[in-house]
Amino acid sequence: MTNEERVQAIADYGFTNRQARFLRLVMQHSGLCIKRQYASFMDVPPGGAQCNGFFDKLVRRGYAVAADCIHNRARLYHVHHKPLYHAIGNQDSRYRRAVPARQAADRLMRLDAALIEPDPEWLTTRAEKLAHLTVRRDEAGDPATEKPCLGTDLFPGTFPIGVDATGRVVLLYVASAPWTDDFRVFLVGHMALLAVTPRWTVRVVFPQSLQRAKTDYEYAVHEELENPLSPAALNELRWYFFHRRREDFATMGDLLRERFTRCARTFAGPRFARLYQQWRADENADLGQVPASVAEAGAAGRAGLECLVLPHSYESFSPLVRRRRSRRARSERADEAADKTTAHP
């Protein structure tokens, strides 16, 4: 389904076009939202009648449930109504399920990240991403079929891929840790798509508490996407990995020990820690190749990196889940009853 088809399907439930556009983003990216996000999207006061009326309507009609947060500073709204998700072709979305308290802030950050640029067609499921990759490969004349990319599964994680009207691809990643291990796996797992995409942007979004990690994430992009290893470096790296696994440092001669020590210094850091695990799983794995088209896109200005710090605090968004459990259970049972009625009129 296209964005417009999803919006119309939601609007058929009694929402304005603009409200339906907001709900589409919520259901595709988080399942959770707060009044501040709706007010910003609609350009209305967060405590005004229009904003309050929208959320009252969601709860009253059983489309969403509300949960109070710690210190009563905010209220979370979880859009869970199965027929709504079914209307946009995503009835099995994980965002329908109850949200563990520790994931609430992450969900809200994902929605804030999507609201930065809400108009692209967002690919949120693995099937959609694979279908888009197939189209790109056909256009590029690349006969490759689905296979691991550089030893990593295609499309790891659950972050969406945006495709704007010009065909530019946006890889969206919300940083949740100061280290870059998962981010590197994410980059390598999307390499196959970047290799057949003329224009693309890697957009990394940080909460304020992690803005100090921006430099490390920028360096990770440089290492993984712009800095392939030379054949000589690859030979040295494989030699180092072989002896590192054997743990035979103590029995080496002086010259070999000096070489091993030099390699240990050269091949330190998270990139080579990832490559070592990859090599241990498969000694014949391709460790250092970055497709030429990926490096060329950056050099030609057709690719870019955006590191954005969200201007909001998320520390207070820990919902008191149990407080609304009975209400949630009744709502879920109503969903199931509606499904049965639809299936057996």
Sequence and secondary structure as in RCSB ss.txt:
>XXXX:A:sequence
MTNEERVQAIADYGFTNRQARFLRLVMQHSGLCIKRQYASFMDVPPGGAQCNGFFDKLVRRGYAVAADCIHNRAR
LYHVHHKPLYHAIGNQDSRYRRAVPARQAADRLMRLDAALIEPDPEWLTTRAEKLAHLTVRRDEAGDPATEKPCL
GTDLFPGTFPIGVDATGRVVLLYVASAPWTDDFRVFLVGHMALLAVTPRWTVRVVFPQSLQRAKTDYEYAVHEEL
ENPLSPAALNELRWYFFHRRREDFATMGDLLRERFTRCARTFAGPRFARLYQQWRADENADLGQVPASVAEAGAA
GRAGLECLVLPHSYESFSPLVRRRRSRRARSERADEAADKTTAHP
>XXXX:A:secstr
  HHHHHHHHHTTT  HHHHHHHHHHHHHTSEE HHHHHHHHTS TTSHHHHHHHHHHHHTTSEEEEEBGGG  E
EEEE  HHHHHHTT TT GGGS   GGGHHHHHHHHHHHHTS  SEEE SHHHHHHHHHHHHHHHT    S  BT
TB SS SS  EEE TT  EEEEEE  SSS HHHHHHHHHTHHHHHT SSEEEEEEE GGGGGGHHHHHHHHHHHH
H    HHHHHHHHHHHHHHHHT GGG  HHHHHHHHHHHHHT SHHHHHHHHHHHH TT   S   HHHHHHHHT
TSEEEEEEE SS  TT  B GGGGHHHHHHHHHHHHHHHHHHH  
